[in-house]
Amino acid sequence: MSHLERTTTLEAAPRRQLGFPHIFVVLFTFICVAAAMTYLIDAGSYERVISEQGKTVVVPGSYATIDGQKATLLTPFIAVFEGMKEGSSIIFFIFISGGAFGVLKATGVLQKLVASISRSLSGHDIILIPLLMLLFAIGGATFGLAEETIAFIIILAPMMRMLGYNSMIAAAVPLVGAGAGFSAAFMNPFTVGVAQDIAQLPMFSGMGLRVVYWLVFVGVSIAFVTRYAARVKSVPVPGAAGSQDALSDSPLTHADRLILSAFAGSILLIAYGVIRHGWYIGEMSGVFLLMCMLVGGFARMSPNEIAEQFVNGLKDIAMGALVVGFAFGILIVLKNGSILDTILYHLEQLLGGMPPVFTAVGMFLVQLFLNCLVPSGSGQAALTMPLMVPLADLVGVTRQTAVLAFQLGDGITNIVTPTSGYFMAGLSVAGVSWSKWIRWIMPLFLIQLMLAAGMVTLAYYLSWS
């Protein structure tokens, strides 16, 4: 080979591009950072007591430094296992629901349903985006729909692709819809209810302004996602059109209708159980397992075939389930190091010296930050509201405004922070990388931040009580 040929070959060789790290790499890096923080931040703790309502609350002014548990070299590795234990209920819920939908997917009825919907709407299927998001937003506002969105992403991902949309839409419809409703909720018992109880306010009081805020917040979020959906709809998804054409002459059979009835009945049963009887992941998992067996029976699958398709569903969902354990591992390290209360103490000291209106907005920003460390609505309320309520009283901010600052700060980062286990699992199930999601949602995130800050400011000037 001549010198010229060697040079040409080297120039033609593709350069190795650096891609964004795998989600497990990202989360493990966060675990290591949390471990390092146990050496940089003093350990401390607030005293906690049981309230008359039986809830554990923080005693204001009781912070004191303690001897914390410093991380060791093994801590980040042990934290992954401990995180799997901590998030085991969500992990197994994802596995069971994923296996159940693997059986449903194998029947082919979803493809027929999508083709039928597409024909019925005559190319106007874009209307499904705002309608579905509105339903999810109502769920987030009323019964705290969050972890349950994972199951819907499993359903929506193949359906949206067949309708000509991409994976981002499959993730965004439930995550952004439920997230917006959850953030500006008007009667979510896990955020508004718990926070108002601690603040000694009437349950779900201030409903009028809350509903207005919810409509604005959800409306903006739906408009953002629908506008994006209209853009990507014009770019055909490989295989989507072909799938619809192939199924256009395949009407739903009697067996297909029975399968869809089992599926729809399961969703309705879960909604009823969650709203009326407080069902959670255990009951939902049981319903999905029952649905799996009914669907397999109606499709005339043998018990072995049902089991095989269930396992195939598990394979598709495995990474999404394990992501939850890594996310919980970050929180395990922070809790064991006893540095969460120290962070809260310094933030409380910072807010105390600000003008009242800035304190109100500062409360929102503090809750926004703390939600990255404590991604649990009721848990964050129990941790922060006993401190924020007396602070609000001291500086002249109404308690209703303090509750609003809490719920907005608690909700907005739920679909951004990598410590939110169900969110990271949802992205993985939809096949969307965290880095790609962050780039896509950042404009909406900034809009939501400005809306929330404006809402808190308006509530302060209205002396909302």
C-alpha positions as a Markdown table, in Angstrom:
| # | Residue | x | y | z |
|---|---|---|---|---|
| 1 | Met | 0.0 | 0.0 | 0.0 |
| 2 | Ser | 1.4 | 3.4 | -1.0 |
| 3 | His | 1.8 | 6.3 | 1.4 |
| 4 | Leu | -1.1 | 8.1 | -0.4 |
| 5 | Glu | -3.4 | 5.1 | 0.0 |
| 6 | Arg | -2.5 | 4.7 | 3.7 |
| 7 | Thr | -3.3 | 8.4 | 4.2 |
| 8 | Thr | -6.6 | 8.2 | 2.4 |
| 9 | Thr | -7.6 | 5.1 | 4.4 |
| 10 | Leu | -6.8 | 6.8 | 7.7 |
| 11 | Glu | -8.8 | 9.9 | 6.7 |
| 12 | Ala | -11.8 | 7.8 | 5.6 |
| 13 | Ala | -11.9 | 5.9 | 8.8 |
| 14 | Pro | -14.8 | 7.1 | 11.0 |
| 15 | Arg | -13.8 | 8.9 | 14.1 |
| 16 | Arg | -14.9 | 7.4 | 17.4 |
| 17 | Gln | -17.6 | 9.6 | 18.8 |
| 18 | Leu | -18.2 | 10.0 | 22.5 |
| 19 | Gly | -21.8 | 9.1 | 23.4 |
| 20 | Phe | -23.7 | 10.0 | 26.5 |
| 21 | Pro | -23.0 | 7.5 | 29.3 |
| 22 | His | -25.3 | 4.6 | 29.9 |
| 23 | Ile | -28.0 | 5.4 | 32.5 |
| 24 | Phe | -26.5 | 2.9 | 34.9 |
| 25 | Val | -23.2 | 4.8 | 34.6 |
| 26 | Val | -25.0 | 8.1 | 35.2 |
| 27 | Leu | -26.8 | 6.8 | 38.3 |
| 28 | Phe | -23.7 | 5.1 | 39.8 |
| 29 | Thr | -21.8 | 8.4 | 39.4 |
| 30 | Phe | -24.5 | 10.1 | 41.4 |
| 31 | Ile | -24.1 | 7.4 | 44.1 |
| 32 | Cys | -20.4 | 8.1 | 44.2 |
| 33 | Val | -21.0 | 11.9 | 44.5 |
| 34 | Ala | -23.5 | 11.3 | 47.4 |
| 35 | Ala | -20.8 | 9.2 | 49.1 |
| 36 | Ala | -18.3 | 12.0 | 48.7 |
| 37 | Met | -20.8 | 14.5 | 50.2 |
| 38 | Thr | -20.7 | 12.6 | 53.5 |
| 39 | Tyr | -17.1 | 13.9 | 54.0 |
| 40 | Leu | -17.9 | 17.4 | 52.8 |
| 41 | Ile | -21.1 | 18.1 | 54.8 |
| 42 | Asp | -21.5 | 17.7 | 58.6 |
| 43 | Ala | -24.0 | 15.1 | 59.8 |
| 44 | Gly | -27.0 | 16.5 | 61.6 |
| 45 | Ser | -30.5 | 15.8 | 62.6 |
| 46 | Tyr | -33.8 | 17.4 | 63.7 |
| 47 | Glu | -35.9 | 16.0 | 66.5 |
| 48 | Arg | -39.1 | 14.3 | 65.3 |
| 49 | Val | -42.3 | 13.7 | 67.2 |
| 50 | Ile | -45.6 | 11.9 | 66.4 |
| 51 | Ser | -48.4 | 14.4 | 65.8 |
| 52 | Glu | -52.0 | 14.1 | 67.0 |
| 53 | Gln | -52.8 | 12.7 | 63.5 |
| 54 | Gly | -50.2 | 10.0 | 63.9 |
| 55 | Lys | -47.7 | 11.5 | 61.5 |
| 56 | Thr | -44.0 | 11.9 | 62.1 |
| 57 | Val | -43.1 | 15.6 | 62.0 |
| 58 | Val | -39.9 | 17.7 | 62.5 |
| 59 | Val | -39.6 | 19.9 | 65.6 |
| 60 | Pro | -38.6 | 23.4 | 64.4 |
| 61 | Gly | -35.4 | 24.7 | 66.1 |
| 62 | Ser | -34.2 | 21.3 | 67.2 |
| 63 | Tyr | -31.4 | 20.8 | 64.7 |
| 64 | Ala | -28.1 | 19.5 | 66.2 |
| 65 | Thr | -25.0 | 18.0 | 64.7 |
| 66 | Ile | -24.4 | 14.3 | 65.3 |
| 67 | Asp | -21.8 | 11.7 | 64.5 |
| 68 | Gly | -22.7 | 10.6 | 61.0 |
| 69 | Gln | -21.8 | 7.5 | 59.1 |
| 70 | Lys | -19.1 | 8.3 | 56.6 |
| 71 | Ala | -19.0 | 6.4 | 53.4 |
| 72 | Thr | -16.4 | 3.8 | 52.8 |
| 73 | Leu | -15.0 | 2.5 | 49.5 |
| 74 | Leu | -17.6 | -0.2 | 49.5 |
| 75 | Thr | -20.5 | 2.1 | 50.2 |
| 76 | Pro | -21.4 | 2.9 | 46.5 |
| 77 | Phe | -21.4 | -0.8 | 45.7 |
| 78 | Ile | -23.5 | -1.8 | 48.7 |
| 79 | Ala | -25.9 | 1.1 | 48.0 |
| 80 | Val | -26.9 | -0.5 | 44.7 |
| 81 | Phe | -28.1 | -3.6 | 46.5 |
| 82 | Glu | -29.7 | -1.6 | 49.3 |
| 83 | Gly | -31.4 | 0.5 | 46.7 |
| 84 | Met | -32.8 | -2.6 | 45.1 |
| 85 | Lys | -34.2 | -3.6 | 48.4 |
| 86 | Glu | -35.7 | -0.2 | 49.1 |
| 87 | Gly | -37.3 | 0.0 | 45.7 |
| 88 | Ser | -38.3 | -3.7 | 45.5 |
| 89 | Ser | -42.0 | -3.0 | 45.5 |
| 90 | Ile | -41.7 | -0.7 | 42.4 |
| 91 | Ile | -39.2 | -3.0 | 40.7 |
| 92 | Phe | -41.4 | -6.1 | 41.0 |
| 93 | Phe | -44.5 | -4.1 | 40.0 |
| 94 | Ile | -42.6 | -3.2 | 36.8 |
| 95 | Phe | -41.6 | -6.8 | 36.2 |
| 96 | Ile | -45.1 | -8.1 | 36.7 |
| 97 | Ser | -46.9 | -5.4 | 34.6 |
| 98 | Gly | -44.2 | -5.8 | 31.9 |
| 99 | Gly | -44.7 | -9.5 | 31.7 |
| 100 | Ala | -48.5 | -9.1 | 31.6 |
| 101 | Phe | -48.2 | -6.7 | 28.7 |
| 102 | Gly | -45.8 | -9.0 | 27.0 |
| 103 | Val | -48.7 | -11.5 | 26.8 |
| 104 | Leu | -51.1 | -8.8 | 25.6 |
| 105 | Lys | -48.6 | -7.7 | 23.0 |
| 106 | Ala | -48.2 | -11.2 | 21.7 |
| 107 | Thr | -51.9 | -11.5 | 20.8 |
| 108 | Gly | -51.5 | -8.8 | 18.1 |
| 109 | Val | -54.7 | -7.1 | 19.3 |
| 110 | Leu | -53.0 | -3.8 | 20.0 |
| 111 | Gln | -51.9 | -3.5 | 16.4 |
| 112 | Lys | -55.4 | -4.1 | 15.2 |
| 113 | Leu | -56.8 | -1.6 | 17.7 |
| 114 | Val | -54.3 | 1.1 | 16.6 |
| 115 | Ala | -55.2 | 0.5 | 12.9 |
| 116 | Ser | -58.9 | 0.8 | 13.8 |
| 117 | Ile | -58.4 | 4.1 | 15.7 |
| 118 | Ser | -56.3 | 5.5 | 12.9 |
| 119 | Arg | -59.1 | 4.7 | 10.3 |
| 120 | Ser | -61.8 | 6.1 | 12.6 |
| 121 | Leu | -60.0 | 9.4 | 13.1 |
| 122 | Ser | -59.1 | 9.7 | 9.4 |
| 123 | Gly | -55.7 | 11.2 | 10.1 |
| 124 | His | -56.8 | 13.4 | 13.0 |
| 125 | Asp | -55.3 | 11.1 | 15.7 |
| 126 | Ile | -53.4 | 14.1 | 17.0 |
| 127 | Ile | -56.4 | 14.7 | 19.2 |
| 128 | Leu | -55.5 | 11.7 | 21.2 |
| 129 | Ile | -52.5 | 13.5 | 22.7 |
| 130 | Pro | -54.3 | 16.3 | 24.6 |
| 131 | Leu | -57.2 | 14.0 | 25.6 |
| 132 | Leu | -54.8 | 11.4 | 27.1 |
| 133 | Met | -52.7 | 14.0 | 28.8 |
| 134 | Leu | -55.8 | 15.6 | 30.3 |
| 135 | Leu | -56.8 | 12.2 | 31.8 |
| 136 | Phe | -53.3 | 11.7 | 33.2 |
| 137 | Ala | -53.3 | 15.3 | 34.6 |
| 138 | Ile | -56.7 | 14.6 | 36.4 |
| 139 | Gly | -55.2 | 11.5 | 37.9 |
| 140 | Gly | -52.1 | 13.4 | 39.1 |
| 141 | Ala | -54.3 | 16.1 | 40.6 |
| 142 | Thr | -56.8 | 13.8 | 42.4 |
| 143 | Phe | -55.1 | 10.6 | 43.5 |
| 144 | Gly | -51.4 | 11.4 | 43.0 |
| 145 | Leu | -50.9 | 9.4 | 39.8 |
| 146 | Ala | -47.1 | 8.9 | 39.5 |
| 147 | Glu | -45.6 | 5.3 | 39.7 |
| 148 | Glu | -48.7 | 4.0 | 37.9 |
| 149 | Thr | -47.6 | 5.9 | 34.7 |
| 150 | Ile | -45.0 | 3.1 | 34.0 |
| 151 | Ala | -47.8 | 0.7 | 33.1 |
| 152 | Phe | -49.3 | 3.2 | 30.7 |
| 153 | Ile | -45.9 | 3.8 | 29.0 |
| 154 | Ile | -45.7 | 0.1 | 28.4 |
| 155 | Ile | -49.0 | 0.3 | 26.6 |
| 156 | Leu | -48.5 | 3.6 | 24.8 |
| 157 | Ala | -45.0 | 3.0 | 23.5 |
| 158 | Pro | -45.9 | 0.5 | 20.7 |
| 159 | Met | -49.3 | 2.2 | 20.0 |
| 160 | Met | -47.7 | 5.6 | 19.5 |
| 161 | Arg | -45.1 | 4.2 | 17.2 |
| 162 | Met | -47.7 | 2.5 | 15.1 |
| 163 | Leu | -49.6 | 5.8 | 14.9 |
| 164 | Gly | -46.5 | 7.5 | 13.5 |
| 165 | Tyr | -45.2 | 9.2 | 16.6 |
| 166 | Asn | -41.8 | 8.6 | 18.3 |
| 167 | Ser | -40.8 | 7.2 | 21.7 |
| 168 | Met | -40.5 | 10.7 | 23.2 |
| 169 | Ile | -44.3 | 11.1 | 22.8 |
| 170 | Ala | -45.0 | 7.7 | 24.3 |
| 171 | Ala | -43.0 | 8.8 | 27.4 |
| 172 | Ala | -44.2 | 12.4 | 27.4 |
| 173 | Val | -48.0 | 11.8 | 27.3 |
| 174 | Pro | -48.2 | 10.1 | 30.7 |
| 175 | Leu | -45.1 | 11.6 | 32.4 |
| 176 | Val | -45.7 | 15.2 | 31.5 |
| 177 | Gly | -49.5 | 14.9 | 31.8 |
| 178 | Ala | -49.5 | 13.3 | 35.2 |
| 179 | Gly | -46.5 | 15.4 | 36.3 |
| 180 | Ala | -48.2 | 18.7 | 35.5 |
| 181 | Gly | -51.4 | 17.6 | 37.2 |
| 182 | Phe | -49.4 | 16.4 | 40.2 |
| 183 | Ser | -47.4 | 19.6 | 40.5 |
| 184 | Ala | -50.4 | 22.0 | 40.5 |
| 185 | Ala | -52.8 | 19.5 | 42.1 |
| 186 | Phe | -56.0 | 20.8 | 43.7 |
| 187 | Met | -56.8 | 17.7 | 45.8 |
| 188 | Asn | -53.8 | 15.3 | 45.8 |
| 189 | Pro | -54.0 | 13.7 | 49.3 |
| 190 | Phe | -50.2 | 12.9 | 49.2 |
| 191 | Thr | -49.0 | 16.4 | 48.7 |
| 192 | Val | -51.8 | 19.0 | 49.2 |
| 193 | Gly | -53.6 | 16.9 | 51.8 |
| 194 | Val | -50.5 | 16.1 | 53.9 |
| 195 | Ala | -49.1 | 19.6 | 53.7 |
| 196 | Gln | -52.3 | 21.3 | 54.6 |
| 197 | Asp | -52.8 | 18.9 | 57.5 |
| 198 | Ile | -49.3 | 19.8 | 58.9 |
| 199 | Ala | -50.0 | 23.5 | 58.3 |
| 200 | Gln | -53.3 | 23.1 | 60.2 |
| 201 | Leu | -55.4 | 24.3 | 57.3 |
| 202 | Pro | -58.8 | 22.9 | 56.3 |
| 203 | Met | -58.3 | 19.9 | 54.0 |
| 204 | Phe | -58.2 | 20.9 | 50.3 |
| 205 | Ser | -59.0 | 24.5 | 51.2 |
| 206 | Gly | -58.2 | 27.3 | 48.6 |
| 207 | Met | -59.8 | 25.2 | 45.9 |
| 208 | Gly | -60.8 | 28.1 | 43.6 |
| 209 | Leu | -57.3 | 29.4 | 43.0 |
| 210 | Arg | -55.8 | 25.9 | 42.9 |
| 211 | Val | -58.1 | 24.9 | 40.1 |
| 212 | Val | -57.2 | 28.0 | 38.1 |
| 213 | Tyr | -53.5 | 27.3 | 38.6 |
| 214 | Trp | -54.1 | 23.7 | 37.6 |
| 215 | Leu | -55.8 | 24.7 | 34.3 |
| 216 | Val | -53.0 | 27.1 | 33.4 |
| 217 | Phe | -50.2 | 24.7 | 34.3 |
| 218 | Val | -51.7 | 21.7 | 32.6 |
| 219 | Gly | -52.8 | 23.7 | 29.6 |
| 220 | Val | -49.3 | 25.0 | 28.9 |
| 221 | Ser | -47.8 | 21.5 | 29.3 |
| 222 | Ile | -50.4 | 19.9 | 26.9 |
| 223 | Ala | -49.8 | 22.6 | 24.3 |
| 224 | Phe | -46.0 | 22.0 | 24.5 |
| 225 | Val | -46.3 | 18.2 | 23.9 |
| 226 | Thr | -49.1 | 18.5 | 21.3 |
| 227 | Arg | -47.1 | 21.0 | 19.3 |
| 228 | Tyr | -44.1 | 18.7 | 19.3 |
| 229 | Ala | -46.3 | 15.7 | 18.4 |
| 230 | Ala | -47.6 | 17.6 | 15.3 |
| 231 | Arg | -44.1 | 18.2 | 14.2 |
| 232 | Val | -42.8 | 14.6 | 14.5 |
| 233 | Lys | -46.0 | 13.2 | 13.0 |
| 234 | Ser | -44.8 | 14.6 | 9.6 |
| 235 | Val | -41.7 | 12.5 | 9.9 |
| 236 | Pro | -42.8 | 8.8 | 9.3 |
| 237 | Val | -41.6 | 6.3 | 11.9 |
| 238 | Pro | -39.8 | 3.4 | 10.1 |
| 239 | Gly | -42.3 | 0.5 | 9.9 |
| 240 | Ala | -45.2 | 2.4 | 11.4 |
| 241 | Ala | -47.1 | 2.9 | 8.1 |
| 242 | Gly | -46.4 | -0.6 | 7.0 |
| 243 | Ser | -47.8 | -2.0 | 10.2 |
| 244 | Gln | -51.0 | -0.1 | 9.8 |
| 245 | Asp | -51.4 | -1.0 | 6.1 |
| 246 | Ala | -50.8 | -4.7 | 6.8 |
| 247 | Leu | -53.5 | -4.6 | 9.5 |
| 248 | Ser | -56.0 | -2.4 | 7.7 |
| 249 | Asp | -58.0 | -5.4 | 6.4 |
| 250 | Ser | -57.9 | -7.3 | 9.7 |
| 251 | Pro | -61.1 | -6.6 | 11.7 |
| 252 | Leu | -61.4 | -7.3 | 15.4 |
| 253 | Thr | -62.6 | -10.8 | 16.0 |
| 254 | His | -64.7 | -12.0 | 18.9 |
| 255 | Ala | -61.6 | -13.2 | 20.7 |
| 256 | Asp | -60.0 | -9.8 | 20.2 |
| 257 | Arg | -63.0 | -8.1 | 21.8 |
| 258 | Leu | -62.8 | -10.4 | 24.8 |
| 259 | Ile | -59.0 | -9.6 | 25.1 |
| 260 | Leu | -59.7 | -5.8 | 24.9 |
| 261 | Ser | -62.5 | -6.2 | 27.4 |
| 262 | Ala | -60.1 | -7.9 | 29.9 |
| 263 | Phe | -57.5 | -5.2 | 29.3 |
| 264 | Ala | -60.0 | -2.3 | 29.7 |
| 265 | Gly | -61.7 | -3.9 | 32.7 |
| 266 | Ser | -58.3 | -4.3 | 34.4 |
| 267 | Ile | -57.5 | -0.6 | 33.9 |
| 268 | Leu | -61.0 | 0.5 | 35.2 |
| 269 | Leu | -60.7 | -1.9 | 38.2 |
| 270 | Ile | -57.3 | -0.4 | 39.1 |
| 271 | Ala | -58.6 | 3.1 | 38.8 |
| 272 | Tyr | -61.6 | 2.2 | 41.0 |
| 273 | Gly | -59.4 | 0.5 | 43.6 |
| 274 | Val | -56.9 | 3.4 | 43.7 |
| 275 | Ile | -59.5 | 6.1 | 44.1 |
| 276 | Arg | -62.0 | 4.3 | 46.4 |
| 277 | His | -59.9 | 1.8 | 48.4 |
| 278 | Gly | -56.4 | 3.3 | 48.3 |
| 279 | Trp | -54.9 | 0.4 | 46.3 |
| 280 | Tyr | -51.2 | 0.7 | 45.6 |
| 281 | Ile | -48.6 | -1.4 | 43.8 |
| 282 | Gly | -49.4 | -4.7 | 45.4 |
| 283 | Glu | -53.0 | -4.7 | 44.3 |
| 284 | Met | -52.2 | -3.3 | 40.9 |
| 285 | Ser | -49.7 | -6.1 | 40.3 |
| 286 | Gly | -52.3 | -8.7 | 41.2 |
| 287 | Val | -54.8 | -7.2 | 38.7 |
| 288 | Phe | -52.2 | -7.2 | 36.0 |
| 289 | Leu | -51.3 | -10.8 | 36.7 |
| 290 | Leu | -55.0 | -11.7 | 36.5 |
| 291 | Met | -55.3 | -9.8 | 33.2 |
| 292 | Cys | -52.3 | -11.7 | 31.8 |
| 293 | Met | -54.0 | -15.0 | 32.4 |
| 294 | Leu | -57.4 | -13.9 | 31.1 |
| 295 | Val | -55.8 | -12.4 | 27.9 |
| 296 | Gly | -53.8 | -15.6 | 27.3 |
| 297 | Gly | -56.9 | -17.7 | 27.8 |
| 298 | Phe | -59.0 | -15.6 | 25.4 |
| 299 | Ala | -56.2 | -15.8 | 22.9 |
| 300 | Arg | -56.2 | -19.6 | 23.2 |
| 301 | Met | -52.7 | -19.8 | 24.4 |
| 302 | Ser | -51.5 | -22.8 | 26.4 |
| 303 | Pro | -50.2 | -22.3 | 29.9 |
| 304 | Asn | -46.6 | -22.7 | 28.6 |
| 305 | Glu | -47.2 | -20.1 | 25.9 |
| 306 | Ile | -48.5 | -17.6 | 28.4 |
| 307 | Ala | -45.4 | -18.2 | 30.6 |
| 308 | Glu | -43.1 | -17.8 | 27.6 |
| 309 | Gln | -44.7 | -14.5 | 26.5 |
| 310 | Phe | -44.6 | -13.3 | 30.1 |
| 311 | Val | -40.9 | -14.0 | 30.2 |
| 312 | Asn | -40.4 | -12.1 | 26.9 |
| 313 | Gly | -42.2 | -9.2 | 28.5 |
| 314 | Leu | -39.8 | -9.3 | 31.4 |
| 315 | Lys | -36.8 | -9.2 | 29.1 |
| 316 | Asp | -38.2 | -6.0 | 27.4 |
| 317 | Ile | -38.7 | -4.3 | 30.8 |
| 318 | Ala | -35.7 | -5.5 | 32.8 |
| 319 | Met | -33.5 | -2.5 | 32.5 |
| 320 | Gly | -36.3 | -0.1 | 33.3 |
| 321 | Ala | -37.0 | -2.1 | 36.5 |
| 322 | Leu | -33.4 | -2.2 | 37.6 |
| 323 | Val | -33.0 | 1.6 | 37.1 |
| 324 | Val | -35.2 | 2.1 | 40.1 |
| 325 | Gly | -32.8 | 0.3 | 42.4 |
| 326 | Phe | -29.9 | 2.5 | 41.3 |
| 327 | Ala | -32.0 | 5.7 | 41.8 |
| 328 | Phe | -32.9 | 4.6 | 45.3 |
| 329 | Gly | -29.2 | 3.8 | 46.0 |
| 330 | Ile | -28.4 | 7.6 | 45.9 |
| 331 | Leu | -31.0 | 8.3 | 48.6 |
| 332 | Ile | -29.7 | 5.4 | 50.7 |
| 333 | Val | -26.2 | 7.0 | 50.9 |
| 334 | Leu | -27.6 | 10.4 | 51.8 |
| 335 | Lys | -29.8 | 9.0 | 54.5 |
| 336 | Asn | -27.1 | 6.8 | 56.0 |
| 337 | Gly | -24.7 | 9.8 | 56.0 |
| 338 | Ser | -27.3 | 11.9 | 58.0 |
| 339 | Ile | -26.7 | 14.9 | 55.8 |
| 340 | Leu | -30.2 | 15.6 | 54.5 |
| 341 | Asp | -31.2 | 17.4 | 57.7 |
| 342 | Thr | -28.0 | 19.5 | 57.5 |
| 343 | Ile | -28.8 | 20.6 | 54.0 |
| 344 | Leu | -32.3 | 21.5 | 55.1 |
| 345 | Tyr | -31.0 | 23.5 | 58.1 |
| 346 | His | -28.7 | 25.7 | 56.1 |
| 347 | Leu | -31.5 | 26.3 | 53.5 |
| 348 | Glu | -33.8 | 27.4 | 56.3 |
| 349 | Gln | -31.2 | 29.8 | 57.7 |
| 350 | Leu | -30.8 | 31.3 | 54.2 |
| 351 | Leu | -34.5 | 31.9 | 53.7 |
| 352 | Gly | -35.0 | 33.6 | 57.1 |
| 353 | Gly | -33.2 | 36.8 | 56.2 |
| 354 | Met | -35.0 | 37.6 | 52.9 |
| 355 | Pro | -37.9 | 40.0 | 52.2 |
| 356 | Pro | -41.3 | 38.2 | 52.5 |
| 357 | Val | -42.0 | 37.9 | 48.8 |
| 358 | Phe | -38.5 | 36.6 | 48.1 |
| 359 | Thr | -38.9 | 34.2 | 51.0 |
| 360 | Ala | -42.1 | 32.8 | 49.4 |
| 361 | Val | -40.4 | 32.2 | 46.1 |
| 362 | Gly | -37.3 | 31.0 | 48.0 |
| 363 | Met | -39.5 | 28.3 | 49.7 |
| 364 | Phe | -40.5 | 27.1 | 46.2 |
| 365 | Leu | -36.9 | 26.9 | 45.1 |
| 366 | Val | -35.8 | 25.1 | 48.3 |
| 367 | Gln | -38.6 | 22.5 | 47.8 |
| 368 | Leu | -37.5 | 22.2 | 44.2 |
| 369 | Phe | -34.0 | 21.4 | 45.2 |
| 370 | Leu | -35.0 | 19.1 | 48.1 |
| 371 | Asn | -37.2 | 17.0 | 45.8 |
| 372 | Cys | -34.1 | 15.9 | 44.1 |
| 373 | Leu | -33.0 | 14.4 | 47.4 |
| 374 | Val | -36.4 | 13.3 | 48.8 |
| 375 | Pro | -38.5 | 12.4 | 45.7 |
| 376 | Ser | -41.6 | 11.5 | 47.8 |
| 377 | Gly | -44.5 | 13.9 | 48.1 |
| 378 | Ser | -45.7 | 12.9 | 51.6 |
| 379 | Gly | -42.1 | 12.3 | 52.8 |
| 380 | Gln | -41.0 | 15.7 | 51.7 |
| 381 | Ala | -44.0 | 17.3 | 53.3 |
| 382 | Ala | -43.3 | 15.6 | 56.7 |
| 383 | Leu | -39.7 | 16.7 | 56.5 |
| 384 | Thr | -40.1 | 20.4 | 55.4 |
| 385 | Met | -43.5 | 21.7 | 56.3 |
| 386 | Pro | -42.9 | 21.7 | 60.1 |
| 387 | Leu | -40.0 | 24.1 | 59.3 |
| 388 | Met | -41.6 | 26.1 | 56.5 |
| 389 | Val | -44.9 | 26.8 | 58.4 |
| 390 | Pro | -43.3 | 28.7 | 61.4 |
| 391 | Leu | -40.9 | 30.4 | 59.0 |
| 392 | Ala | -43.9 | 31.6 | 56.9 |
| 393 | Asp | -45.6 | 32.9 | 60.0 |
| 394 | Leu | -42.5 | 34.8 | 61.1 |
| 395 | Val | -42.0 | 36.6 | 57.8 |
| 396 | Gly | -45.6 | 37.3 | 56.9 |
| 397 | Val | -46.2 | 34.6 | 54.2 |
| 398 | Thr | -49.6 | 32.9 | 54.5 |
| 399 | Arg | -49.6 | 29.1 | 55.3 |
| 400 | Gln | -51.7 | 28.5 | 52.1 |
| 401 | Thr | -48.9 | 30.1 | 50.1 |
| 402 | Ala | -46.3 | 27.9 | 51.9 |
| 403 | Val | -48.3 | 24.8 | 50.9 |
| 404 | Leu | -48.4 | 26.0 | 47.3 |
| 405 | Ala | -44.6 | 26.6 | 47.3 |
| 406 | Phe | -44.2 | 23.1 | 48.6 |
| 407 | Gln | -46.4 | 21.3 | 46.1 |
| 408 | Leu | -45.1 | 23.1 | 43.1 |
| 409 | Gly | -41.5 | 22.6 | 44.1 |
| 410 | Asp | -42.2 | 18.9 | 45.0 |
| 411 | Gly | -43.8 | 18.2 | 41.6 |
| 412 | Ile | -41.9 | 19.9 | 38.8 |
| 413 | Thr | -38.6 | 18.0 | 39.2 |
| 414 | Asn | -40.3 | 14.6 | 39.4 |
| 415 | Ile | -39.8 | 14.2 | 35.6 |
| 416 | Val | -36.3 | 15.7 | 35.5 |
| 417 | Thr | -34.2 | 14.4 | 38.4 |
| 418 | Pro | -32.5 | 11.0 | 38.1 |
| 419 | Thr | -33.3 | 10.2 | 41.7 |
| 420 | Ser | -37.0 | 9.8 | 40.7 |
| 421 | Gly | -37.2 | 6.1 | 40.3 |
| 422 | Tyr | -40.5 | 5.8 | 38.5 |
| 423 | Phe | -39.5 | 8.6 | 36.0 |
| 424 | Met | -36.2 | 6.9 | 35.1 |
| 425 | Ala | -37.9 | 3.6 | 34.7 |
| 426 | Gly | -40.5 | 5.2 | 32.5 |
| 427 | Leu | -37.9 | 6.6 | 30.2 |
| 428 | Ser | -36.1 | 3.3 | 30.0 |
| 429 | Val | -39.3 | 1.5 | 29.1 |
| 430 | Ala | -40.1 | 4.0 | 26.4 |
| 431 | Gly | -36.5 | 3.7 | 25.0 |
| 432 | Val | -35.6 | 7.4 | 25.7 |
| 433 | Ser | -32.2 | 8.3 | 27.1 |
| 434 | Trp | -32.1 | 10.7 | 30.1 |
| 435 | Ser | -29.8 | 13.1 | 28.2 |
| 436 | Lys | -32.2 | 13.2 | 25.2 |
| 437 | Trp | -35.2 | 13.8 | 27.5 |
| 438 | Ile | -33.4 | 16.6 | 29.3 |
| 439 | Arg | -32.6 | 18.4 | 26.1 |
| 440 | Trp | -36.2 | 18.0 | 24.9 |
| 441 | Ile | -38.0 | 19.0 | 28.1 |
| 442 | Met | -35.7 | 21.9 | 29.2 |
| 443 | Pro | -37.8 | 24.6 | 27.5 |
| 444 | Leu | -41.0 | 23.3 | 29.2 |
| 445 | Phe | -39.2 | 22.9 | 32.5 |
| 446 | Leu | -38.1 | 26.6 | 32.4 |
| 447 | Ile | -41.6 | 27.7 | 31.4 |
| 448 | Gln | -43.0 | 25.7 | 34.4 |
| 449 | Leu | -40.4 | 27.3 | 36.7 |
| 450 | Met | -41.5 | 30.8 | 35.7 |
| 451 | Leu | -45.2 | 29.9 | 35.9 |
| 452 | Ala | -44.7 | 28.4 | 39.4 |
| 453 | Ala | -42.6 | 31.4 | 40.7 |
| 454 | Gly | -45.3 | 33.8 | 39.3 |
| 455 | Met | -48.1 | 31.7 | 40.9 |
| 456 | Val | -46.4 | 31.8 | 44.3 |
| 457 | Thr | -45.7 | 35.6 | 44.0 |
| 458 | Leu | -49.4 | 36.2 | 43.1 |
| 459 | Ala | -50.5 | 34.1 | 46.0 |
| 460 | Tyr | -48.3 | 36.2 | 48.4 |
| 461 | Tyr | -49.7 | 39.5 | 47.1 |
| 462 | Leu | -53.3 | 38.2 | 47.4 |
| 463 | Ser | -52.6 | 37.2 | 51.0 |
| 464 | Trp | -54.1 | 33.8 | 50.0 |
| 465 | Ser | -55.5 | 32.0 | 52.9 |
